Amino acid sequence: MPSDPASRRQDGKTELTAPELAWQALRQAVDPFGMLSAPWRAQLAWWTHPQDLLRQADASWREALALYEHGVQRLLGVQPDDPVVPKTEDERFADPVWLESAGFDLLKEGFLSLDHRLRTLNHQAPGLCPHEQQQAHFWVHNWLNAIAPSNFFWTNPSAIQRALETGGQSLQAGWNHYLRDLKAGKLLMVEPDAFQVGQDLGTTPGQVIWRNRLLELIHYAPATEQVRAMPIVICTPWINKFYILDLNEHKSLVRHLTEQGFSVFITSWKNPGAELQDLSFDDYLLEGVDAAVRVAREFCGVPQVHLVGYCIGGTLAATYMAWANRHYPAEQMPVAHWTLLTTLTDFADPGEIGVFIDEDSLRTLDQLMARQGYLDGEAMAMSFRLLRSNSLIWHYWVHSYLLGEPLPAFNVLFWNMDTTRMPRAMHAFYLREMYLKNRLVQRDALTIAGEPIDLDRITQPLYAVSAQDDHIAPWQSCYKIRESVNQAAPVRFVLSSSGHIMGIVNPPVNPPKRTYWVGEPGRNDSSEQWLTQSPMQDGSWWQDWTAWLHARTGERVPAYPVANAQFPSLGAAPGQYVLEK
């Protein structure tokens, strides 16, 4: 609602009127994430810009006319080109019958035309800020995905055909799957017992050699007689479980590192309940990454380690590097060099997840976490699924319920459903200070564990990996770490094909399945400049990374024992914390 000029205070800030306050309270109570209000604001915006509306009406009329002409030709037996061609990655209309049958073709084209028109109207709504446009477009897009004809039995030719072929058995199976998911309270993507962590997943041999209230530190058994003297410490994300980096013997970054002659330590974070609601970002830095680095140094008897951070674990690692460069004297800096994997440090453009980042949304989350003491992992998982609702929601709706297919035994999907909770204090700080206010890249705007944080203090060499199709941490935003760290810091930047997960879980195979771009960006090079200057390589960036590590992690020494007298085994990997539900 527009502000009344009379409501402006002398200090220049806007003081909300009574109707505005009432509207804000109503939205907060009924629609905090803008599911209804954002598209409504977009519609109102068009009516207040009649000239723009007329142009869109003209475009809508031309699209409707093209659809009409297409329909007439199909009814006459002609098969013209589709007025709206489905995207190649859109599997909803992959069945040839959507093209061969005039009826299903018109149904498909009518939906796609509506989808294109409404998404355009909301994405381009005049007079709205970019966040409001993004929010309106996001929710309309999700509503349209929900009503796609492929999601309903009588308008899905594949489901009808399957029912006829099976004598209705596919429908019975689909009904059973629906009852199964209803009992589970969620749409399952994989059977809950399809895998067992420690037997099928997280199988690289190792021992838990240290534990506190926040994490278990795992040291993996050496796979070679000699290892590089400097160990590698991996700071994993706590919004998921660590074994994504140790899926199985063929898809394990951890196993690859040990086989290449490195000593590897990894964090396995506690799945916190309400009793740990006061855990702060400071605690994750001090009791998490700083403690892990200290233990690895003492275990190996070395002054420095190589630090790796993945996703939010990378955000923590970057914060730690700035903190440590101020906290420790230069000669006592515990990290010699570091690696970031698909990590945001500049949150000015966080990608599609930004649709959930505003005061109303965060206020609602604050209230929810205040009641529970944490943010439930399922709530977070659903927000990420909505970013890719066709592939992560409706795909399983169709295949499980309409086609009656069994769930695939896919280890990445199992890991994705093995959710964790976020402690209230830490997560509220992270969302507000990092995402909303973007203070990590502002010099000394944050004080963490007693030290002002300035990424420009980081001078240690950095290897940074991003993913081309990453919708959680857009690679152009990940690239901005080059602008933030000190100009003297050498940076090697990699862009891997695929997305947030598969761009990292990217083992070398023959023939190569993926590609990557790699190069050393200049301080003032834009992401586009870097990309045009960097050669594309076939294969996995893992091999480039391990070569980079070998040149920097010291001489080869006899392999460290998996546990020792100072840090005895507290149990075999994958440990206890990872099994907590």
HUGI-V857512 format. One record per run of one state. SS is the DSSP state (2 for helix, 1 for strand, 0 for the rest). FROM is the first residue (numbers start at 1). LEN is the number of residues. If there is no record, write none. Layout:
((SS;FROM;LEN) (SS;FROM;LEN))
//
This chain:
((0;1;4) (2;5;3) (1;8;1) (0;9;5) (1;14;1) (0;15;3) (2;18;13) (0;31;6) (2;37;11) (0;48;2) (2;50;26) (0;76;15) (2;91;3) (0;94;3) (2;97;4) (0;101;1) (2;102;22) (0;124;6) (2;130;17) (0;147;2) (2;149;3) (0;152;1) (2;153;3) (0;156;1) (2;157;9) (0;166;3) (2;169;16) (0;185;12) (1;197;1) (0;198;3) (1;201;1) (0;202;4) (1;206;6) (0;212;3) (1;215;6) (0;221;5) (1;226;3) (0;229;3) (1;232;4) (0;236;6) (2;242;4) (1;246;1) (0;247;5) (1;252;1) (2;253;7) (0;260;4) (1;264;6) (0;270;4) (2;274;3) (0;277;4) (2;281;20) (0;301;4) (1;305;6) (0;311;1) (2;312;16) (0;328;2) (2;330;3) (0;333;2) (1;335;7) (0;342;9) (2;351;6) (0;357;2) (2;359;14) (0;373;1) (1;374;2) (0;376;1) (2;377;11) (0;388;1) (2;389;14) (0;403;8) (2;411;7) (0;418;4) (1;422;2) (2;424;13) (0;437;10) (1;447;2) (0;449;2) (1;451;2) (0;453;2) (2;455;3) (0;458;3) (1;461;7) (0;468;7) (2;475;5) (0;480;1) (2;481;4) (0;485;6) (1;491;6) (0;497;18) (1;515;5) (0;520;7) (2;527;7) (0;534;1) (1;535;4) (0;539;2) (2;541;10) (0;551;5) (1;556;3) (0;559;13) (1;572;1) (0;573;4) (2;577;3) (0;580;2))
//
